[in-house]
């Protein structure tokens, strides 16, 4: 994998990241609001996302999709797309239920540890991250903890939710690392089609095996599902996947922390979960950490991007 120390991200990449952060911020509040099982919510947001993107992929990337199937010329890349979908299903199967078992603040705070795991994965891959990157990760994670209060619960239900949220952060780091590898040669459209499709299929099997209902919800829950699919999934995850071709997985994971203050503020407005007084200084630290990583951390090296 090429070294990623080039010029700062292009304006289009920064715009994609900004859109992704805005789109993913309502995720935890919508999950907490929806009166539906977390696994069902995760299944539907991916199934709808794959259903929307798949026709576009078939029309625009039919030749590439044929190459990515198990018998195609680029089967190995197709397998990595599928592995990313499997990691994404593990992320959703862990983190989505956590937002219903513990508070949005605790769930989001533990999710904020993803950049740490991302950095460790990069180190395991043999890449030495610049000291500025680790500094930025530390500053941003500290800010995220301040924003949410890191109110890790003591009840059995809350502890289960906290553990699931931490597991979701690890799975999210694996998913992002796999996405970084795949996006070196596969278009955003083909990658997201396979990834979301595999994720939805795995989650459907889990729901059926576990007796988790996937239908029969109230209209408000279906509205939340549509909101999750349209915002966090189609705009949020897809824009992050787009950016992965141009900046490193570690940088993307740190930028994702901007979702934390957004989720905390939306939870205050929608769910009456009052944020702590440390929200403002925490937000400043998150912004400072993100800026440090973007300006001084790892980025893409010179390579020809695949068509999007």
Secondary structure, DSSP 8 states (H G I E B T S, - for coil): ------S---HHHHHHHHHHHHHHTTHHHHHHHS-S-HHHHHHHHHHHHHHHHHHHHHHHSHHHHHHHSTTSTTHHHHHHHHHHHHHHHHHHHHHHHHHHHS-HHHHHHHHTTHHHHHHHHHHHTT----HHHHHHHHHHHHHHHHHH------SHHHHHHHHHHHHHHHHHHHHHHHHHHHTTTS-HHHHHHHHHHHHHHHHHHHHHHHT---S---HHHHHHHHHHIIIIIIIIIHHHHHHTTTB-HHHHHHHTTHHHHHHHHHHHHHH-----TTHHHHHHHHHHHHHHHHHHS-B--S------
